[in-house]
Amino acid sequence: AGALQEEPLLTGGGTPDAVIPQTLSALYGIGSDRVAHGTQIAVFKLDPLNFAPDDLAKYIETFKLDTPPEVSVEGQNDASQCADTDVGKRSTCYEPNLDVQYALGVAQGANVTVFSTDFSSQTGHYLDFLVALSQMDDPPSVASISYAEPEAGLDEAMMIRFNEEAKKLGARGVSIIVASGDRGVLDKTPTTCAFTPLFPASSPYVTTVGGTLSPPEGGEVACTPHAGSIISTGGGFSERFAQPGWQNSSVAGYLDQFPEATGFNSTGRAYPDVSALANRYIVMIGGNLTIISGTSAATPAFAGMVALINDARKGQSLPPVGFLNPQLYQMGGHGFYDITQGENNCNMCPEVAEGLDHCMCCDKGVGFVAAGGWDPLTGLGSPQFQSLKGIFGVSTDGGAGGGMSWAVVAALVLGGLVLAGIVSFLVVRRARARARDAPGEGATLL
């Protein structure tokens, strides 16, 4: 299952607070969002699901984006399902369309390959994806995975082999970006409140992305029902894999603030590593616009940012960055906005608009709260893109750094855009005022 939840289709009345590619560019100060040196992105897709090139073309036209030179699918794909009047068939396109549209919405002009893997594979669909990449002479420098499952239900040998392949790919310059989940610390259908780590989010050799949302007063908070989202950003500690040395100090800083917290493996691989907006993304499905929330939206968006960094490095005759985490954690939060508000003790809650009493929320002892520094909701925080470029050896280009208002975003994209229900949502936020280098000011699926 993918890290998403659909909300109703847009209507003529409009919708507030939704995310489009220009939102991400303005919020995170991306600046130049064009791929100029042929950088490639690999997108993971499960076999029963489908991607629609026609929806991508309409999405690109709607939001005035650059047309990618190539988008291909390796394996099964039935794009006709995406325009079917039956919602069950159409829903098979939610995740793949979301992933491709926002990877390319952030990294415009990148080459994208969608890898379709068999859900019933005996060797494991996540592993099959990495093996396919490993067998390529020149694999894409970024791989995006918007899916996860409880560690306890997966074959341990498969997970170990996945980690081995991920480690080798990282050494070859491939950054593997994975969603943290949309159900807080819980399982898809929990019967009891218990910490349930997910894989491959818990792999020590991937970069895991949690979710945030931007409330009306500005800034960012963890994306949870407490903040009004239908999803609850995933995070926690692996029961299978030891905590890597590169995150020991950051995780200890969090645990020291909550010395009485129990019920989870505090010495396990902790996730997520980073975060990005995960609430109310506009996606083209069957020729129509819909809203989808999930860390599976934040994941391809962050993957697109990594692709932009790799492309800039390529333009400076530098290799791709590969496995990100050791360097990210070494910087101690530099390059990120620290998110310090939120708690993920609730499951996904489509009924959140009716109040938290309609959601499954556990007692405070089962779940985590956001805090200064790394935390198991939003990781190190959300990206200060220009700072991240500098961390990875790329000269910055004076991006907005998060200071541009959403009203200005509207001005960038509304010229000639006539679509019922989309004009009004772009001008509902006030500017987010925060300094580029003040990470302490800022505050998914199954």
Salt bridges, closest charged atoms under 4 A:
GLU7 OE1 - ARG280 NH1 2.60
ASP17 OD1 - ARG429 NE 3.10
ASP33 OD1 - ARG34 NH1 2.41
ASP66 OD2 - ARG34 NE 2.98
ASP84 OD2 - LYS89 NZ 3.98
GLU149 OE2 - HIS125 NE2 2.74
GLU165 OE2 - ARG161 NE 3.12
GLU165 OE2 - LYS168 NZ 3.28
GLU220 OE2 - ARG432 NH1 2.66
GLU220 OE2 - ARG434 NH2 3.05
ASP273 OD1 - ARG269 NH1 2.70
GLU343 OE1 - HIS226 NE2 3.94
GLU343 OE1 - LYS364 NZ 2.37
GLU354 OE1 - HIS358 ND1 3.51
ASP397 OD2 - LYS389 NZ 3.70
